[in-house]
Amino acid sequence: MADGATIPVWIQDGWSASEKQMVDAARAAGATSPILYVFVPRQSAEDLRRLVVEAEATQQTLGAKGNPTGDEGREARQSMDSRHAKAVGERDRLVREIVANAKVFQGGGNEVIRLTLDDRIRDSAGDSLVRLFPRFKDADSGAWEAAIKRARDGADQPFQPVGHADATEKHPVCVQVVATIGAGKVGGEIRRALRASPHGWPQDAIDAALIALHRLQHITATLNGAPVPLGQLDQNKIAKAEFRVEHATLTVQDRLLVRKLVTQLVQCKSGEEGAKAPEFLSALVALARAAGGDAPLPVPPATTDIEDMQRLVGNEQLVAIKGKAADLESCIKAWTAARDLAAKRKPSWEVVEHLARHAGDLPGIQPHLDQIEAIRTQRLLLEPADSVSPIRAAIAGLLREAVNSAHAAHTAAHDQAIATLAGNDIWKKLDSTQQAGILSVVGLTAPVKPDVSSDEALGRHLDGRPLRVALAERDAIPGRVQQAIERAAKSLEPKVRAVTLERSTLHTAQEIDAWLARQRSALLAALEVGPVLIQ
């Protein structure tokens, strides 16, 4: 298949195909195809087969017999060598005769008639070159190296050495380079495209056009994301540089206006407007996103126009920015104010959400939770009036009061528990070290005063010790007192057993007597094992 850079030669022979098939294929390819079709005729087929068989047979015989040692053996081998050499020579001669009669066809089916096969191939290849590169003549000159030097130096007529005196951009190579760049291409791609069919142009011609057009600002070039300054484009940079066509122009005043706008978000020196414009637009989109967000923030401002500008390049992008300069300046002011207000209010909102998760069913909390939901669903966080701070103060106040009340209740229950233990006869028999050890084991320790000095500290405290946990700790104290007494009794009398009396509702004296009898029996049964501790 033709690849646009080489001349394919398709060879078939009369043993595997017919001449008609080959001609049909050439005709189907068309008169512009550069492919050469070579057909080797089926000639002297029987003689060729015989000679191939004889050459192979003698070769196999020589291989099988090896090198004999006797005179008779050597004579036989010499005879076989002679037969083999004769068969090979006649075979190769016949092959050359057959190949010399090969027919050559060009695309379209036209047969090339010449005296020898070499001439047929050579002449038809020349015609195929013309077919493959019909536009080669547009760049057919040996003076492109001089044109490159003049283009880099900024000469008025850089293509004069190649015989072009008109405007540089009108030279056929320049016109095609601009068309090839299209919406933008890397220099290596441009070179490959124009070295291939239908152009076949030398690389110096392509490079001269790129350098000259860049010097005239008809195209721009960027390398590693940075613009290539005028006069700094050379052949070493072309392969990796990205080129774009310029269609728009700006005055000095236009560039000053654009630079003034761009410097509000990014640093930009004189002459850097084109290089900094993409960074400015990206910063503008980021600013718009920061001016809104997920609820309760408002929906971010639309940036469709800015994204359209981001798809432009070079001067076209600068022209678009200049055309919307007033609108963009207003957006920058409004979006900056919204971003700053969001940065101020979001931390407070996060504290409110954090505290609300711990509010649960606190009395009086529901109206505040309803306000939080309204702010979220209606995206009211950046409204002129700050509605978050009052809610934060109210929820924090309720939670702080609840936490302090829970701590006070826990402290009171703990103090009562310690007092109960202090009056217990069994407990009194333990020394202070034993008492401290049992209190630690059963978890009967004094509650630590919670840090609720700030709303953030209040939230952290509730994360580690929610209200329900504090209440559960308080409610667990009576059980822990009983556990402490049991452990105290067991430490004094290791065989002591805790016996829980039956819980029952009694209505008559008879029921009381029966209950007492059951308890007496249970206590006596337990007492047979060891001392008894009644729960």
DRENDREN-909115 format. One record per residue (C-alpha): residue in one letter; x, z, y. Coordinates in Angstrom, 3 decimals, always signed. Example, Ala and Ser with C-alpha at 12.3 -4.5 7.8 and 13.67 -1.06 7.14 Angstrom:
BEGIN
PAZA  kedren        px        pz        py
PAZA       A   +12.300    +7.800    -4.500
PAZA       S   +13.670    +7.140    -1.060
This chain:
BEGIN
PAZA  kedren        px        pz        py
PAZA       M    +0.000    +0.000    +0.000
PAZA       A    +1.152    -0.717    +3.542
PAZA       D    +2.207    +2.447    +5.396
PAZA       G    +2.781    +0.922    +8.825
PAZA       A    +6.556    +1.379    +8.637
PAZA       T    +7.778    -0.650    +5.636
PAZA       I    +7.098    -4.006    +3.973
PAZA       P    +5.692    -3.411    +0.479
PAZA       V    +6.555    -5.907    -2.278
PAZA       W    +4.036    -6.090    -5.145
PAZA       I    +5.549    -7.637    -8.296
PAZA       Q    +3.514    -8.733   -11.303
PAZA       D    +4.411   -10.852   -14.301
PAZA       G    +2.610   -13.366   -16.496
PAZA       W    +2.775   -11.040   -19.494
PAZA       S    +0.469    -8.426   -17.838
PAZA       A    -1.598   -10.473   -15.342
PAZA       S    -2.471   -14.016   -14.368
PAZA       E    -1.286   -15.943   -11.331
PAZA       K    -4.914   -16.303   -10.252
PAZA       Q    -5.320   -12.531   -10.140
PAZA       M    -2.246   -12.225    -7.961
PAZA       V    -3.434   -14.971    -5.579
PAZA       D    -6.894   -13.395    -5.363
PAZA       A    -5.320   -10.065    -4.401
PAZA       A    -3.220   -11.752    -1.694
PAZA       R    -6.269   -13.546    -0.295
PAZA       A    -8.272   -10.318    -0.281
PAZA       A    -5.532    -8.570    +1.748
PAZA       G    -6.002   -11.032    +4.600
PAZA       A    -3.686   -13.106    +6.746
PAZA       T    -2.484   -10.087    +8.756
PAZA       S    -1.263    -8.081    +5.787
PAZA       P    +2.551    -7.574    +5.641
PAZA       I    +2.539    -7.129    +1.834
PAZA       L    +4.550    -9.638    -0.220
PAZA       Y    +3.117   -10.681    -3.589
PAZA       V    +5.729   -11.790    -6.160
PAZA       F    +4.563   -13.333    -9.424
PAZA       V    +7.028   -13.795   -12.302
PAZA       P    +5.668   -16.565   -14.600
PAZA       R    +5.382   -16.254   -18.386
PAZA       Q    +8.140   -18.734   -19.202
PAZA       S   +10.043   -19.278   -22.490
PAZA       A    +8.191   -16.291   -23.883
PAZA       E    +9.169   -16.868   -27.527
PAZA       D   +12.839   -17.427   -26.735
PAZA       L   +12.881   -14.325   -24.563
PAZA       R   +11.247   -12.259   -27.281
PAZA       R   +13.714   -13.536   -29.863
PAZA       L   +16.756   -12.779   -27.687
PAZA       V   +15.485    -9.300   -26.785
PAZA       V   +14.915    -8.511   -30.458
PAZA       E   +18.335    -9.894   -31.466
PAZA       A   +20.169    -7.965   -28.721
PAZA       E   +18.421    -4.751   -29.676
PAZA       A   +18.944    -5.291   -33.430
PAZA       T   +22.682    -5.943   -33.083
PAZA       Q   +23.016    -2.916   -30.797
PAZA       Q   +21.293    -0.682   -33.334
PAZA       T   +23.498    -2.076   -36.157
PAZA       L   +26.650    -1.360   -34.168
PAZA       G   +25.412    +2.135   -33.442
PAZA       A   +24.592    +2.811   -37.099
PAZA       K   +27.895    +1.503   -38.584
PAZA       G   +30.245    +3.379   -36.298
PAZA       N   +33.951    +2.457   -36.143
PAZA       P   +35.238    +1.150   -39.533
PAZA       T   +38.809    +1.806   -40.669
PAZA       G   +39.588    -1.044   -43.061
PAZA       D   +40.466    -4.636   -42.165
PAZA       E   +37.279    -5.946   -43.715
PAZA       G   +35.185    -3.408   -41.792
PAZA       R   +36.894    -4.242   -38.510
PAZA       E   +36.287    -7.949   -39.014
PAZA       A   +32.610    -7.283   -39.704
PAZA       R   +32.328    -5.197   -36.560
PAZA       Q   +34.033    -7.872   -34.444
PAZA       S   +31.557   -10.409   -35.807
PAZA       M   +28.637    -8.141   -34.941
PAZA       D   +30.086    -7.458   -31.454
PAZA       S   +30.276   -11.213   -30.912
PAZA       R   +26.656   -11.686   -32.001
PAZA       H   +25.531    -8.848   -29.750
PAZA       A   +27.411   -10.164   -26.729
PAZA       K   +26.014   -13.662   -27.271
PAZA       A   +22.435   -12.340   -27.602
PAZA       V   +22.752   -10.203   -24.455
PAZA       G   +24.286   -13.027   -22.468
PAZA       E   +21.618   -15.527   -23.466
PAZA       R   +18.881   -12.955   -22.837
PAZA       D   +20.144   -12.140   -19.332
PAZA       R   +20.605   -15.819   -18.498
PAZA       L   +17.037   -16.554   -19.561
PAZA       V   +15.739   -13.578   -17.532
PAZA       R   +17.535   -14.876   -14.433
PAZA       E   +16.027   -18.328   -14.933
PAZA       I   +12.531   -16.850   -15.299
PAZA       V   +12.930   -14.599   -12.238
PAZA       A   +14.386   -17.465   -10.185
PAZA       N   +11.120   -19.339   -10.735
PAZA       A    +9.040   -16.434    -9.405
PAZA       K    +6.433   -17.408    -6.827
PAZA       V    +6.049   -15.530    -3.516
PAZA       F    +2.721   -15.230    -1.701
PAZA       Q    +1.896   -13.663    +1.637
PAZA       G    -1.294   -11.891    +2.633
PAZA       G    -4.056   -14.505    +2.792
PAZA       G    -2.791   -16.287    -0.342
PAZA       N    -0.269   -18.662    +1.261
PAZA       E    +2.645   -19.473    -1.100
PAZA       V    +6.126   -19.432    +0.427
PAZA       I    +8.030   -22.540    -0.674
PAZA       R   +11.834   -22.270    -0.503
PAZA       L   +14.688   -23.444    -2.686
PAZA       T   +15.731   -20.031    -4.050
PAZA       L   +13.962   -16.735    -4.641
PAZA       D   +16.310   -15.022    -2.179
PAZA       D   +15.252   -17.484    +0.515
PAZA       R   +11.589   -17.056    -0.371
PAZA       I   +11.856   -13.248    -0.100
PAZA       R   +13.991   -13.281    +3.047
PAZA       D   +11.861   -15.760    +5.007
PAZA       S    +8.551   -14.203    +3.970
PAZA       A    +9.891   -10.726    +4.868
PAZA       G   +10.666   -12.023    +8.361
PAZA       D    +7.094   -13.283    +8.677
PAZA       S    +5.826    -9.916    +7.390
PAZA       L    +7.811    -8.114   +10.068
PAZA       V    +5.946   -10.110   +12.684
PAZA       R    +2.678    -9.245   +10.979
PAZA       L    +3.657    -5.564   +10.690
PAZA       F    +4.860    -5.216   +14.288
PAZA       P    +2.955    -7.761   +16.390
PAZA       R    +3.609    -5.730   +19.569
PAZA       F    +7.352    -5.368   +19.078
PAZA       K    +7.957    -8.007   +21.738
PAZA       D    +6.614    -5.615   +24.429
PAZA       A    +9.688    -3.404   +23.978
PAZA       D   +12.202    -6.014   +22.793
PAZA       S   +15.239    -5.195   +24.927
PAZA       G   +18.715    -3.787   +24.461
PAZA       A   +18.778    -2.080   +27.870
PAZA       W   +16.535    +0.923   +27.197
PAZA       E   +19.452    +3.356   +27.328
PAZA       A   +20.106    +2.321   +30.920
PAZA       A   +16.378    +2.673   +31.684
PAZA       I   +16.450    +6.250   +30.361
PAZA       K   +19.325    +7.181   +32.697
PAZA       R   +17.572    +5.649   +35.731
PAZA       A   +14.317    +7.452   +34.837
PAZA       R   +16.067   +10.837   +34.592
PAZA       D   +17.809   +10.208   +37.922
PAZA       G   +14.478    +9.432   +39.602
PAZA       A   +15.252    +5.773   +40.457
PAZA       D   +12.470    +3.826   +42.155
PAZA       Q   +12.566    +1.056   +39.532
PAZA       P   +13.741    +2.776   +36.337
PAZA       F   +12.729    -0.191   +34.134
PAZA       Q   +14.625    -2.795   +36.112
PAZA       P   +17.313    -3.123   +33.383
PAZA       V   +14.650    -4.268   +30.900
PAZA       G   +13.315    -6.889   +33.332
PAZA       H   +10.271    -5.002   +34.692
PAZA       A    +9.898    -5.013   +38.469
PAZA       D    +6.232    -3.932   +38.762
PAZA       A    +5.000    -0.319   +38.931
PAZA       T    +6.570    +1.746   +36.176
PAZA       E    +3.258    +2.973   +34.811
PAZA       K    +2.123    -0.656   +34.327
PAZA       H    +4.823    -1.518   +31.795
PAZA       P    +3.147    -2.171   +28.399
PAZA       V    +5.151    +0.624   +26.773
PAZA       C    +4.057    +3.132   +29.431
PAZA       V    +0.431    +2.020   +29.161
PAZA       Q    +0.512    +2.505   +25.390
PAZA       V    +2.307    +5.865   +25.657
PAZA       V    -0.461    +7.170   +27.914
PAZA       A    -3.115    +5.881   +25.501
PAZA       T    -1.299    +7.455   +22.546
PAZA       I    -1.050   +10.850   +24.259
PAZA       G    -4.829   +10.876   +24.664
PAZA       A    -6.017   +14.470   +24.900
PAZA       G    -2.508   +15.716   +24.167
PAZA       K    +0.256   +15.145   +21.593
PAZA       V    +3.679   +16.462   +20.675
PAZA       G    +6.593   +14.141   +21.380
PAZA       G    +7.451   +13.787   +17.695
PAZA       E    +3.925   +12.536   +16.993
PAZA       I    +4.141   +10.016   +19.832
PAZA       R    +7.434    +8.698   +18.513
PAZA       R    +6.104    +8.322   +14.970
PAZA       A    +2.956    +6.580   +16.140
PAZA       L    +4.802    +4.010   +18.267
PAZA       R    +7.622    +3.374   +15.799
PAZA       A    +4.999    +2.408   +13.211
PAZA       S    +2.767    -0.674   +13.033
PAZA       P    +1.618    -2.444   +15.146
PAZA       H    +4.407    -1.528   +17.607
PAZA       G    +7.682    -0.857   +15.821
PAZA       W    +9.278    +0.103   +19.117
PAZA       P   +12.772    +1.611   +19.306
PAZA       Q   +12.881    +5.323   +20.101
PAZA       D   +14.795    +4.721   +23.327
PAZA       A   +11.910    +2.620   +24.658
PAZA       I    +9.380    +5.375   +23.850
PAZA       D   +11.609    +8.092   +25.337
PAZA       A   +12.257    +6.067   +28.504
PAZA       A    +8.516    +5.741   +29.067
PAZA       L    +7.905    +9.471   +28.523
PAZA       I   +10.723   +10.495   +30.872
PAZA       A    +9.661    +8.034   +33.571
PAZA       L    +5.960    +8.994   +33.414
PAZA       H    +6.845   +12.690   +33.520
PAZA       R    +9.076   +12.128   +36.539
PAZA       L    +6.199   +10.330   +38.288
PAZA       Q    +3.789   +13.211   +37.335
PAZA       H    +1.505   +10.887   +35.409
PAZA       I    +1.985   +13.204   +32.432
PAZA       T    +2.940   +16.857   +32.015
PAZA       A    +5.215   +18.359   +29.370
PAZA       T    +5.341   +21.913   +28.022
PAZA       L    +7.998   +23.299   +25.697
PAZA       N    +7.477   +26.622   +23.881
PAZA       G    +4.494   +27.272   +26.129
PAZA       A    +6.465   +26.777   +29.381
PAZA       P    +6.126   +23.702   +31.625
PAZA       V    +9.132   +21.391   +31.727
PAZA       P   +10.169   +21.065   +35.419
PAZA       L   +10.363   +17.626   +36.990
PAZA       G   +13.649   +15.914   +36.210
PAZA       Q   +14.431   +18.315   +33.327
PAZA       L   +12.877   +16.292   +30.489
PAZA       D   +15.514   +14.713   +28.237
PAZA       Q   +15.584   +13.148   +24.786
PAZA       N   +16.541   +16.441   +23.107
PAZA       K   +13.354   +18.116   +24.373
PAZA       I   +10.931   +15.293   +23.663
PAZA       A   +10.435   +15.883   +19.927
PAZA       K    +8.967   +19.386   +20.359
PAZA       A    +7.461   +19.057   +23.833
PAZA       E    +3.683   +18.729   +24.174
PAZA       F    +2.507   +15.997   +26.523
PAZA       R    -0.759   +15.644   +28.419
PAZA       V    -2.033   +12.970   +30.786
PAZA       E    -2.751   +13.921   +34.386
PAZA       H    -5.881   +12.430   +35.945
PAZA       A    -6.428   +14.746   +38.934
PAZA       T    -4.435   +15.608   +42.056
PAZA       L    -4.349   +18.552   +44.460
PAZA       T    -3.217   +18.870   +48.074
PAZA       V    -0.802   +21.535   +49.261
PAZA       Q    -3.748   +23.462   +50.737
PAZA       D    -5.571   +23.279   +47.395
PAZA       R    -2.594   +24.754   +45.585
PAZA       L    -2.298   +27.569   +48.147
PAZA       L    -5.979   +28.422   +47.602
PAZA       V    -5.567   +28.427   +43.825
PAZA       R    -2.419   +30.549   +43.988
PAZA       K    -4.158   +33.122   +46.212
PAZA       L    -6.938   +33.427   +43.648
PAZA       V    -4.634   +33.504   +40.620
PAZA       T    -2.450   +36.278   +42.066
PAZA       Q    -5.443   +38.625   +42.051
PAZA       L    -5.027   +38.917   +38.281
PAZA       V    -1.547   +37.595   +37.376
PAZA       Q    +1.773   +37.102   +39.108
PAZA       C    +2.221   +33.554   +40.372
PAZA       K    +4.999   +32.073   +42.477
PAZA       S    +4.865   +28.856   +44.445
PAZA       G    +4.852   +25.888   +42.068
PAZA       E    +3.722   +27.989   +39.100
PAZA       E    -0.005   +27.386   +39.584
PAZA       G    -0.287   +25.025   +36.631
PAZA       A    +1.720   +27.286   +34.340
PAZA       K    -0.164   +30.458   +35.322
PAZA       A    -3.683   +29.010   +35.373
PAZA       P    -4.301   +29.507   +31.588
PAZA       E    -3.085   +33.119   +31.836
PAZA       F    -5.360   +33.678   +34.848
PAZA       L    -8.410   +32.325   +33.016
PAZA       S    -7.664   +34.461   +29.963
PAZA       A    -7.359   +37.531   +32.190
PAZA       L   -10.657   +36.599   +33.864
PAZA       V   -12.436   +36.379   +30.498
PAZA       A   -10.940   +39.737   +29.489
PAZA       L   -12.141   +41.238   +32.782
PAZA       A   -15.667   +39.953   +32.125
PAZA       R   -15.668   +41.526   +28.674
PAZA       A   -14.472   +44.826   +30.138
PAZA       A   -17.361   +44.724   +32.640
PAZA       G   -19.858   +45.147   +29.784
PAZA       G   -19.952   +45.732   +26.070
PAZA       D   -21.971   +47.383   +23.366
PAZA       A   -24.932   +49.550   +24.361
PAZA       P   -25.280   +51.575   +26.526
PAZA       L   -23.016   +49.249   +28.557
PAZA       P   -24.738   +46.175   +29.977
PAZA       V   -24.300   +42.833   +28.241
PAZA       P   -20.944   +41.313   +29.338
PAZA       P   -21.260   +38.617   +32.005
PAZA       A   -21.451   +35.030   +30.762
PAZA       T   -18.116   +33.208   +30.849
PAZA       T   -19.232   +29.721   +29.813
PAZA       D   -17.874   +28.105   +32.986
PAZA       I   -14.535   +29.838   +32.569
PAZA       E   -14.290   +28.831   +28.909
PAZA       D   -14.994   +25.235   +29.962
PAZA       M   -12.054   +25.485   +32.364
PAZA       Q    -9.853   +26.837   +29.573
PAZA       R   -10.393   +23.611   +27.672
PAZA       L    -8.942   +21.639   +30.601
PAZA       V    -5.234   +21.204   +31.153
PAZA       G    -2.822   +20.545   +33.976
PAZA       N    -4.177   +19.427   +37.307
PAZA       E    -7.704   +19.045   +35.923
PAZA       Q    -7.754   +22.777   +35.252
PAZA       L    -6.438   +23.565   +38.728
PAZA       V    -9.037   +21.291   +40.330
PAZA       A   -11.803   +23.051   +38.407
PAZA       I   -10.525   +26.479   +39.498
PAZA       K   -10.300   +25.335   +43.090
PAZA       G   -13.880   +24.011   +42.980
PAZA       K   -15.231   +27.430   +41.935
PAZA       A   -12.792   +29.567   +43.899
PAZA       A   -15.487   +31.360   +45.955
PAZA       D   -17.602   +32.165   +42.885
PAZA       L   -14.592   +33.324   +40.905
PAZA       E   -13.452   +35.604   +43.709
PAZA       S   -16.916   +37.245   +43.811
PAZA       C   -16.832   +37.645   +40.036
PAZA       I   -13.423   +39.295   +40.142
PAZA       K   -14.680   +41.835   +42.684
PAZA       A   -17.903   +42.637   +40.814
PAZA       W   -16.350   +42.691   +37.338
PAZA       T   -13.464   +44.878   +38.471
PAZA       A   -15.916   +47.424   +39.901
PAZA       A   -17.958   +47.384   +36.681
PAZA       R   -14.847   +47.757   +34.522
PAZA       D   -13.633   +50.729   +36.551
PAZA       L   -17.054   +52.401   +36.478
PAZA       A   -17.268   +51.859   +32.714
PAZA       A   -13.833   +53.436   +32.265
PAZA       K   -15.068   +56.446   +34.267
PAZA       R   -18.423   +56.930   +32.524
PAZA       K   -17.667   +55.990   +28.908
PAZA       P   -15.685   +59.188   +28.144
PAZA       S   -18.598   +61.321   +29.385
PAZA       W   -21.049   +59.253   +27.346
PAZA       E   -18.926   +59.691   +24.228
PAZA       V   -18.982   +63.472   +24.759
PAZA       V   -22.772   +63.356   +25.121
PAZA       E   -23.152   +61.387   +21.888
PAZA       H   -20.766   +63.761   +20.150
PAZA       L   -22.676   +66.855   +21.240
PAZA       A   -26.046   +65.258   +20.499
PAZA       R   -25.070   +64.861   +16.861
PAZA       H   -24.815   +68.666   +16.628
PAZA       A   -27.965   +69.448   +18.610
PAZA       G   -30.307   +69.049   +15.645
PAZA       D   -33.585   +70.900   +16.187
PAZA       L   -32.488   +73.185   +18.987
PAZA       P   -35.455   +74.315   +21.073
PAZA       G   -35.794   +72.225   +24.226
PAZA       I   -33.359   +69.519   +23.050
PAZA       Q   -35.811   +66.655   +22.397
PAZA       P   -36.374   +65.536   +26.036
PAZA       H   -32.613   +65.152   +26.425
PAZA       L   -32.315   +63.179   +23.194
PAZA       D   -35.089   +60.881   +24.432
PAZA       Q   -33.130   +60.282   +27.639
PAZA       I   -30.006   +59.445   +25.636
PAZA       E   -31.926   +56.896   +23.594
PAZA       A   -33.384   +55.344   +26.759
PAZA       I   -29.921   +54.961   +28.283
PAZA       R   -28.677   +53.339   +25.089
PAZA       T   -31.535   +50.919   +24.456
PAZA       Q   -31.910   +49.908   +28.098
PAZA       R   -28.112   +49.720   +28.652
PAZA       L   -28.193   +51.950   +31.740
PAZA       L   -24.699   +53.418   +31.643
PAZA       L   -23.481   +51.537   +34.733
PAZA       E   -26.577   +52.083   +36.877
PAZA       P   -25.756   +53.261   +40.420
PAZA       A   -27.194   +56.726   +39.725
PAZA       D   -25.247   +58.672   +37.112
PAZA       S   -27.846   +59.807   +34.566
PAZA       V   -25.324   +60.875   +31.935
PAZA       S   -23.755   +63.882   +33.651
PAZA       P   -27.016   +65.897   +33.967
PAZA       I   -27.832   +65.247   +30.295
PAZA       R   -24.333   +66.260   +29.288
PAZA       A   -24.606   +69.527   +31.220
PAZA       A   -28.012   +70.331   +29.703
PAZA       I   -27.052   +69.594   +26.057
PAZA       A   -23.718   +71.382   +26.406
PAZA       G   -25.511   +74.387   +27.873
PAZA       L   -27.994   +74.592   +25.000
PAZA       L   -25.285   +74.166   +22.373
PAZA       R   -22.943   +76.654   +24.048
PAZA       E   -25.741   +79.209   +24.175
PAZA       A   -26.571   +78.563   +20.495
PAZA       V   -22.936   +78.845   +19.433
PAZA       N   -22.448   +82.099   +21.358
PAZA       S   -25.701   +83.502   +19.980
PAZA       A   -24.694   +82.593   +16.425
PAZA       H   -21.313   +84.233   +16.979
PAZA       A   -22.935   +87.356   +18.382
PAZA       A   -25.336   +87.552   +15.422
PAZA       H   -22.485   +87.008   +12.980
PAZA       T   -20.415   +89.689   +14.714
PAZA       A   -23.296   +92.162   +14.652
PAZA       A   -23.962   +91.506   +10.971
PAZA       H   -20.278   +91.913   +10.205
PAZA       D   -20.078   +95.195   +12.104
PAZA       Q   -23.176   +96.462   +10.297
PAZA       A   -21.618   +95.446    +6.966
PAZA       I   -18.423   +97.343    +7.734
PAZA       A   -20.493  +100.364    +8.724
PAZA       T   -22.447  +100.149    +5.454
PAZA       L   -19.253  +100.045    +3.457
PAZA       A   -17.810  +102.946    +5.419
PAZA       G   -20.772  +105.100    +4.334
PAZA       N   -20.537  +104.121    +0.671
PAZA       D   -19.079  +106.856    -1.581
PAZA       I   -17.341  +104.362    -3.859
PAZA       W   -15.775  +102.491    -0.927
PAZA       K   -14.448  +105.701    +0.552
PAZA       K   -12.363  +106.317    -2.552
PAZA       L   -10.206  +103.202    -1.840
PAZA       D    -7.227  +103.264    +0.483
PAZA       S    -7.084  +100.869    +3.463
PAZA       T    -4.868   +98.349    +1.673
PAZA       Q    -7.300   +98.068    -1.251
PAZA       Q   -10.224   +97.759    +1.135
PAZA       A    -8.501   +94.960    +3.117
PAZA       G    -7.720   +93.067    -0.076
PAZA       I   -11.325   +93.193    -1.296
PAZA       L   -12.696   +92.172    +2.122
PAZA       S   -10.372   +89.160    +2.112
PAZA       V   -11.386   +88.137    -1.420
PAZA       V   -15.153   +88.309    -0.752
PAZA       G   -14.790   +86.637    +2.641
PAZA       L   -16.046   +89.571    +4.684
PAZA       T   -13.841   +89.007    +7.715
PAZA       A   -14.590   +89.363   +11.390
PAZA       P   -15.699   +86.045   +12.971
PAZA       V   -13.269   +84.411   +15.411
PAZA       K   -14.593   +83.952   +18.918
PAZA       P   -15.337   +80.241   +19.357
PAZA       D   -13.563   +78.198   +22.045
PAZA       V   -16.365   +76.707   +24.150
PAZA       S   -14.414   +76.671   +27.380
PAZA       S   -15.037   +72.924   +27.840
PAZA       D   -17.502   +70.390   +26.496
PAZA       E   -14.730   +68.747   +24.502
PAZA       A   -13.674   +72.091   +23.015
PAZA       L   -17.325   +72.822   +22.206
PAZA       G   -17.561   +69.526   +20.304
PAZA       R   -14.375   +70.221   +18.359
PAZA       H   -15.645   +73.693   +17.422
PAZA       L   -18.944   +72.265   +16.159
PAZA       D   -17.102   +69.616   +14.135
PAZA       G   -15.293   +72.352   +12.261
PAZA       R   -18.116   +74.917   +12.229
PAZA       P   -21.610   +73.467   +12.731
PAZA       L   -24.424   +75.833   +13.709
PAZA       R   -25.901   +75.792   +10.224
PAZA       V   -22.587   +76.968    +8.806
PAZA       A   -22.394   +79.862   +11.289
PAZA       L   -25.917   +80.930   +10.386
PAZA       A   -25.168   +80.602    +6.684
PAZA       E   -22.088   +82.785    +7.137
PAZA       R   -24.206   +85.444    +8.811
PAZA       D   -26.867   +85.311    +6.097
PAZA       A   -24.238   +85.616    +3.371
PAZA       I   -22.916   +88.955    +4.640
PAZA       P   -25.312   +91.265    +2.643
PAZA       G   -24.306   +89.520    -0.571
PAZA       R   -20.655   +89.905    +0.307
PAZA       V   -21.151   +93.613    +0.973
PAZA       Q   -22.589   +94.001    -2.531
PAZA       Q   -19.654   +92.010    -3.953
PAZA       A   -17.233   +94.310    -2.124
PAZA       I   -18.907   +97.438    -3.549
PAZA       E   -18.865   +95.946    -7.065
PAZA       R   -15.182   +95.115    -6.780
PAZA       A   -14.485   +98.598    -5.411
PAZA       A   -16.314  +100.210    -8.347
PAZA       K   -14.468   +98.035   -10.867
PAZA       S   -11.144   +98.850    -9.330
PAZA       L   -11.938  +102.571    -9.701
PAZA       E   -13.554  +102.285   -13.126
PAZA       P   -12.611   +98.980   -14.814
PAZA       K   -15.506   +99.269   -17.319
PAZA       V   -18.218   +99.684   -14.717
PAZA       R   -21.077   +97.186   -15.082
PAZA       A   -23.361   +95.995   -12.323
PAZA       V   -27.013   +96.237   -13.283
PAZA       T   -29.661   +94.591   -11.176
PAZA       L   -32.983   +96.391   -11.134
PAZA       E   -36.093   +94.391   -11.856
PAZA       R   -37.906   +93.079    -8.784
PAZA       S   -41.656   +93.515    -9.095
PAZA       T   -44.824   +94.160    -7.126
PAZA       L   -46.544   +97.389    -8.279
PAZA       H   -50.203   +98.295    -7.608
PAZA       T   -50.950  +101.482    -9.593
PAZA       A   -49.308  +104.661   -10.762
PAZA       Q   -49.395  +103.357   -14.293
PAZA       E   -47.486  +100.225   -13.275
PAZA       I   -44.914  +102.469   -11.568
PAZA       D   -44.464  +104.565   -14.690
PAZA       A   -44.076  +101.446   -16.826
PAZA       W   -41.529   +99.954   -14.389
PAZA       L   -39.510  +103.177   -14.375
PAZA       A   -39.511  +103.233   -18.146
PAZA       R   -38.160   +99.658   -18.304
PAZA       Q   -35.431  +100.388   -15.809
PAZA       R   -34.482  +103.594   -17.624
PAZA       S   -34.134  +101.704   -20.882
PAZA       A   -31.991   +98.991   -19.254
PAZA       L   -29.741  +101.529   -17.561
PAZA       L   -29.295  +103.558   -20.741
PAZA       A   -28.420  +100.418   -22.713
PAZA       A   -25.827   +99.445   -20.112
PAZA       L   -24.468  +102.969   -19.955
PAZA       E   -23.556  +102.836   -23.627
PAZA       V   -20.949  +100.201   -22.722
PAZA       G   -19.563  +101.937   -19.676
PAZA       P   -20.264  +103.245   -16.186
PAZA       V   -23.189  +101.567   -14.385
PAZA       L   -23.361  +100.251   -10.795
PAZA       I   -26.946   +99.681    -9.653
PAZA       Q   -27.585   +96.610    -7.492
